[in-house]
């Protein structure tokens, strides 16, 4: 997985790039507040690690975007870093 992040600070915009493998996927359920559910993608690279939290609505939008373009993918290969 490759991450490309733009972050603004007082000096301007900083671009960060990192790569790593997804190590775990967590589904955080909240019985009392179902709108606060989230899906966490935990990743770890050589010099970086982190967690990306997604709401169910964001996952649905990603799923629809990938579904509409899935015919463009000819094959998938996994590369280890």
WOQUIKA-V911497 format. One record per backbone hydrogen bond with DSSP energy under -1.0 kcal/mol. NH is the residue of the N-H (numbers start at 0). CO is the residue of the C=O. If there is no record, write none. Layout:
BEGIN
[[NH	CO] [NH	CO]]
END
This chain:
BEGIN
[[2	17] [4	15] [6	13] [8	11] [11	8] [13	6] [15	4] [17	2] [19	0] [20	43] [22	41] [23	41] [25	39] [27	37] [35	32] [36	33] [37	27] [38	53] [39	25] [40	51] [41	23] [42	49] [43	20] [44	47] [49	42] [51	40] [53	38] [58	54] [59	55] [60	56] [61	57] [62	58] [63	59] [64	60] [65	61] [66	62] [67	63] [71	68] [72	69]]
END
